[in-house]
Amino acid sequence: MGRPPQCLECKFANWQRTSAGRLHPSGDGRCTREYPPVRLPISMYFIGSSAPRPSGGYINRKDEWRQCPQFQPRPKP
């Protein structure tokens, strides 16, 4: 098995927890990174009714390590 996912140390990771507050055995979570809206020049427009929005955000502590361009380490307590 390779290294654990980079999400484990990321400040944007929001892990699913049990009712007792422990990490859920499923390893599931969500990436909470939000993106600022894309501002286009006045001469351009998006096709459709709104600006594109990212979807997904599923993360899992059991996945293999992958480099994430949005990674930011959690602040030390």
C-alpha positions as CSV (number, residue, x, y, z in Angstrom):
1,M,0.0,0.0,0.0
2,G,1.2,3.5,-0.8
3,R,1.1,6.7,1.3
4,P,-2.2,7.8,2.8
5,P,-4.1,10.5,1.0
6,Q,-2.9,14.1,1.3
7,C,-6.4,15.0,2.6
8,L,-5.5,13.5,6.0
9,E,-3.4,16.6,6.7
10,C,-5.5,19.2,4.8
11,K,-7.4,22.0,6.5
12,F,-10.3,21.6,4.0
13,A,-11.0,17.9,4.9
14,N,-14.2,17.4,6.9
15,W,-14.4,13.8,8.0
16,Q,-17.6,11.9,8.8
17,R,-17.8,11.1,12.5
18,T,-19.7,8.7,14.7
19,S,-22.2,9.9,17.3
20,A,-19.4,9.6,19.9
21,G,-17.3,12.1,17.8
22,R,-14.7,9.6,16.5
23,L,-13.7,9.2,12.9
24,H,-16.3,7.0,11.1
25,P,-14.9,3.5,10.1
26,S,-16.0,4.1,6.5
27,G,-13.2,6.7,6.1
28,D,-15.6,9.0,4.2
29,G,-15.5,12.8,4.2
30,R,-15.9,15.9,2.1
31,C,-13.5,18.5,0.8
32,T,-14.8,21.9,1.9
33,R,-12.6,24.0,-0.4
34,E,-14.8,26.8,-1.9
35,Y,-13.9,28.5,-5.1
36,P,-14.5,32.2,-5.8
37,P,-16.9,32.9,-8.6
38,V,-15.2,33.2,-12.0
39,R,-15.4,36.8,-13.3
40,L,-15.4,37.1,-17.0
41,P,-14.7,40.2,-19.1
42,I,-17.8,42.1,-20.0
43,S,-17.5,40.9,-23.6
44,M,-17.8,37.2,-22.6
45,Y,-20.6,35.1,-21.0
46,F,-21.3,31.6,-19.8
47,I,-23.6,29.4,-21.8
48,G,-26.5,28.4,-19.6
49,S,-28.2,30.1,-16.7
50,S,-25.3,30.4,-14.3
51,A,-21.5,30.3,-13.9
52,P,-20.0,26.8,-13.8
53,R,-19.8,25.3,-10.3
54,P,-17.6,22.4,-9.2
55,S,-19.3,19.3,-8.0
56,G,-18.2,16.2,-6.1
57,G,-15.9,16.8,-3.1
58,Y,-15.9,13.1,-1.9
59,I,-12.7,12.1,-0.1
60,N,-11.8,8.9,1.8
61,R,-9.0,8.3,4.3
62,K,-8.4,4.9,2.9
63,D,-7.6,6.0,-0.6
64,E,-4.1,6.0,-2.0
65,W,-2.0,9.2,-1.8
66,R,-2.6,11.7,-4.6
67,Q,-1.1,15.2,-5.1
68,C,-3.8,17.8,-4.7
69,P,-3.3,21.3,-6.1
70,Q,-5.5,22.8,-3.4
71,F,-3.8,21.2,-0.4
72,Q,-3.2,23.4,2.6
73,P,-1.9,21.9,5.8
74,R,-4.0,22.1,8.9
75,P,-2.8,24.7,11.4
76,K,-1.0,23.3,14.4
77,P,-2.9,23.7,17.7
